[in-house]
Amino acid sequence: MAPSEEDGSMEEKETKKKPLSPFATAWLTFYNITMTAGWLVLVVAMIRFSYQKRTHKGLYRSIQKTLKFFQTFALLEIIHCAVGIVRTSVLVTGVQVMSRIFMVWFVIHSIRPIQNEESVVLFLVTWTVTEITRYSFYTFNLLNHLPYFIKWARYNFFIILYPIGVVGELLTIYGALPFVKKSGMYSLRLPNKFNVSFDYYTCLIIVMIAYIPLSERNMDIA
C-alpha cells in the first residue's frame, strides 16, 4: 500500500517547530538519497528489461533482489518515527511499511505463479514513481532547496498513483488465492502440537477487505 501524504505534511510542520539535530539531518539526508537512488535503479532496470524483452513476463524476477533490498530497508522508517527524528505516527508508518513488506515477501516472493501477472507490473510501476517522488521530496526538503516541480509532484501524483497501486495490489492478491487455497501454504491445520489453526487463504481475504477502510483514510488525508 502506498504511503499516505500525512507523513510529509506532518513532518514539515513539526520540523519547523523543532529543528532536527545535525546528526539526524545528515542521517535522514543520506537515507533519502540512498532510497531515491535505489528506486531509480529499479525504474531503469524495468525500462531496460521491457525494451530488450518486449514483454512483462520475467520482469519481477529480473529486479526482485533490488526490490526486496530497498523495500525491506524501508523498515528503518518505523525506527525513525519511534526514536523521534521523524515526527510521524509510528502506527501509521508501521502499517504502510509492513503492507509493502507483506506484498513483497509473503505474496510475490512466496507465490511464484503470480509473478508474471500484469497486476504485479501495475503496482511496481506506481511504487517506483511514488517512491522516487517521495524520497527526492524529503531529500530536497532537508537540504532547504525544494524545487516547485518536486513539491507539486509529491502532492499531485499521489492522487492518480495511489488508487492505481491499490488496484494492482488487490488484483495480485486475488490472483494468488486459488494457488494458496490449493497448496495450503503457510496454513496450520488441527490437530497439531500447538493446538491452534491458521488459514493463509482466509488471511489474504481479510487483508483485501482491510484495504477498503485504509485506502479511504489515506485518500482523505491526501
C-alpha positions as CSV (number, residue, x, y, z in Angstrom):
1,M,0.0,0.0,0.0
2,A,1.4,3.4,-1.0
3,P,2.4,5.8,1.8
4,S,-0.1,8.5,2.5
5,E,0.6,12.2,2.3
6,E,0.2,12.6,6.1
7,D,3.8,11.7,6.7
8,G,5.1,14.5,4.5
9,S,2.9,17.3,5.8
10,M,3.2,16.4,9.4
11,E,7.0,16.1,9.1
12,E,7.2,19.5,7.6
13,K,5.1,21.2,10.3
14,E,6.9,19.5,13.1
15,T,10.4,20.2,11.7
16,K,9.6,23.9,11.5
17,K,8.6,23.8,15.2
18,K,11.7,22.0,16.4
19,P,14.7,21.8,14.0
20,L,16.5,18.4,13.7
21,S,19.9,17.9,15.1
22,P,22.9,18.0,12.6
23,F,23.3,14.2,13.1
24,A,19.6,13.5,12.4
25,T,19.6,15.8,9.4
26,A,22.7,14.2,8.0
27,W,21.4,10.6,8.5
28,L,18.0,11.4,7.0
29,T,19.6,13.1,4.0
30,F,21.8,10.1,3.5
31,Y,18.9,7.7,3.9
32,N,16.6,9.6,1.5
33,I,19.3,10.0,-1.1
34,T,20.0,6.2,-0.9
35,M,16.4,5.3,-1.3
36,T,15.9,7.7,-4.2
37,A,18.9,6.2,-5.9
38,G,17.7,2.7,-5.2
39,W,14.2,3.2,-6.7
40,L,15.9,5.0,-9.7
41,V,17.9,1.9,-10.2
42,L,14.7,-0.1,-10.2
43,V,12.9,2.0,-12.7
44,V,15.9,2.0,-15.1
45,A,16.1,-1.8,-14.8
46,M,12.4,-2.1,-15.5
47,I,12.7,0.1,-18.6
48,R,15.7,-1.7,-19.9
49,F,14.1,-5.1,-19.4
50,S,10.9,-4.0,-21.2
51,Y,12.8,-2.5,-24.1
52,Q,15.0,-5.6,-24.5
53,K,12.5,-8.4,-23.9
54,R,9.3,-6.7,-25.2
55,T,7.3,-8.5,-22.6
56,H,6.4,-8.1,-18.9
57,K,7.0,-11.8,-18.2
58,G,10.1,-12.2,-16.2
59,L,10.3,-8.6,-15.2
60,Y,9.8,-9.3,-11.5
61,R,12.5,-12.0,-11.4
62,S,14.9,-9.6,-13.1
63,I,14.5,-6.9,-10.4
64,Q,13.5,-8.9,-7.3
65,K,16.8,-8.7,-5.4
66,T,16.9,-4.9,-5.7
67,L,13.2,-4.6,-4.9
68,K,13.5,-6.8,-1.8
69,F,16.5,-5.0,-0.5
70,F,15.2,-1.4,-0.8
71,Q,11.7,-2.2,0.3
72,T,13.0,-4.1,3.4
73,F,15.4,-1.3,4.1
74,A,12.3,0.9,4.5
75,L,11.8,-0.8,7.9
76,L,14.2,1.9,9.2
77,E,11.3,4.4,8.7
78,I,9.5,2.8,11.6
79,I,12.6,3.2,13.7
80,H,12.9,6.9,12.6
81,C,9.4,7.5,14.0
82,A,10.0,5.5,17.2
83,V,13.1,7.5,18.1
84,G,11.6,10.8,17.2
85,I,13.8,12.0,14.3
86,V,10.7,11.8,12.1
87,R,7.7,13.2,13.8
88,T,5.0,10.9,12.3
89,S,2.8,8.3,13.9
90,V,4.6,5.0,14.4
91,L,1.4,3.2,13.9
92,V,0.6,4.9,10.5
93,T,4.1,4.4,9.2
94,G,4.2,0.9,10.5
95,V,1.0,-0.1,8.7
96,Q,2.3,1.5,5.4
97,V,5.7,-0.1,5.5
98,M,4.5,-3.5,6.7
99,S,1.9,-3.7,4.0
100,R,4.6,-3.3,1.4
101,I,6.8,-5.9,3.2
102,F,3.8,-8.3,3.2
103,M,3.3,-7.8,-0.6
104,V,7.0,-8.3,-1.4
105,W,7.8,-11.3,0.8
106,F,4.6,-13.1,1.6
107,V,2.8,-12.6,-1.7
108,I,5.0,-12.0,-4.7
109,H,8.1,-13.8,-3.4
110,S,6.2,-16.7,-2.0
111,I,3.6,-17.3,-4.7
112,R,5.6,-17.8,-7.9
113,P,2.7,-18.4,-10.2
114,I,1.6,-14.8,-9.9
115,Q,5.0,-13.2,-10.5
116,N,4.3,-12.7,-14.2
117,E,0.8,-11.2,-13.8
118,E,0.1,-7.8,-15.3
119,S,-1.1,-6.6,-11.9
120,V,2.4,-7.0,-10.5
121,V,3.8,-4.7,-13.1
122,L,0.9,-2.3,-12.4
123,F,1.8,-1.7,-8.8
124,L,5.6,-2.0,-9.3
125,V,5.4,1.0,-11.7
126,T,3.3,3.0,-9.3
127,W,5.6,2.1,-6.4
128,T,8.7,3.3,-8.3
129,V,7.2,6.6,-9.4
130,T,5.8,7.2,-6.0
131,E,8.9,6.4,-4.1
132,I,11.3,8.4,-6.4
133,T,9.0,11.4,-5.9
134,R,8.6,10.9,-2.2
135,Y,12.3,10.3,-1.3
136,S,13.5,13.1,-3.6
137,F,11.0,15.4,-1.9
138,Y,12.3,14.6,1.5
139,T,15.9,15.0,0.3
140,F,15.4,18.4,-1.2
141,N,13.3,19.5,1.8
142,L,16.1,18.5,4.2
143,L,18.6,20.5,2.1
144,N,16.2,23.5,2.3
145,H,16.1,23.6,-1.5
146,L,12.8,22.2,-2.7
147,P,12.1,22.6,-6.4
148,Y,8.5,23.5,-7.2
149,F,8.0,20.6,-9.5
150,I,9.1,18.1,-6.9
151,K,6.7,19.6,-4.4
152,W,3.9,19.7,-7.0
153,A,4.6,16.1,-8.0
154,R,4.6,14.9,-4.3
155,Y,1.1,16.1,-3.7
156,N,-0.5,15.6,-7.1
157,F,1.0,12.3,-8.5
158,F,-0.4,10.6,-5.4
159,I,-4.0,11.3,-6.4
160,I,-3.6,9.2,-9.5
161,L,-0.9,6.7,-8.4
162,Y,-2.4,5.7,-5.1
163,P,-5.6,4.1,-6.4
164,I,-3.8,2.5,-9.3
165,G,-1.3,1.0,-6.9
166,V,-4.0,-0.3,-4.6
167,V,-5.9,-1.9,-7.6
168,G,-2.6,-3.6,-8.7
169,E,-2.0,-5.0,-5.2
170,L,-5.6,-6.2,-4.8
171,L,-5.6,-7.9,-8.2
172,T,-2.3,-9.6,-7.3
173,I,-3.6,-10.9,-4.0
174,Y,-6.8,-12.0,-5.7
175,G,-4.9,-13.9,-8.4
176,A,-2.9,-15.7,-5.6
177,L,-6.0,-17.0,-3.8
178,P,-6.5,-20.2,-6.0
179,F,-2.9,-21.2,-5.6
180,V,-2.9,-20.6,-1.8
181,K,-6.2,-22.5,-1.4
182,K,-4.9,-25.5,-3.4
183,S,-1.4,-25.6,-1.8
184,G,-2.4,-24.8,1.8
185,M,0.8,-22.8,2.1
186,Y,1.5,-21.0,5.4
187,S,-1.6,-22.7,6.9
188,L,-1.6,-24.6,10.1
189,R,-4.3,-27.3,10.5
190,L,-5.6,-29.1,13.6
191,P,-4.6,-31.3,15.2
192,N,-1.1,-30.1,15.9
193,K,1.2,-29.7,19.0
194,F,0.4,-26.0,19.3
195,N,-3.4,-26.7,19.3
196,V,-4.0,-23.6,17.1
197,S,-5.0,-23.3,13.4
198,F,-4.3,-20.7,10.8
199,D,-5.6,-20.4,7.3
200,Y,-3.5,-18.2,5.0
201,Y,-6.2,-18.2,2.3
202,T,-8.6,-16.5,4.8
203,C,-5.9,-14.2,5.9
204,L,-5.4,-12.9,2.4
205,I,-9.2,-12.3,2.1
206,I,-9.1,-10.3,5.3
207,V,-6.1,-8.3,4.0
208,M,-8.1,-7.5,0.9
209,I,-11.1,-6.3,2.9
210,A,-8.8,-4.2,5.1
211,Y,-7.7,-2.3,2.1
212,I,-11.1,-0.6,1.9
213,P,-11.0,1.5,5.1
214,L,-7.3,2.0,4.9
215,S,-7.5,3.3,1.4
216,E,-10.4,5.6,2.2
217,R,-8.4,7.0,5.1
218,N,-5.3,7.7,3.1
219,M,-7.2,9.3,0.3
220,D,-9.0,11.6,2.8
221,I,-5.6,12.6,4.3
222,A,-4.3,13.4,0.8
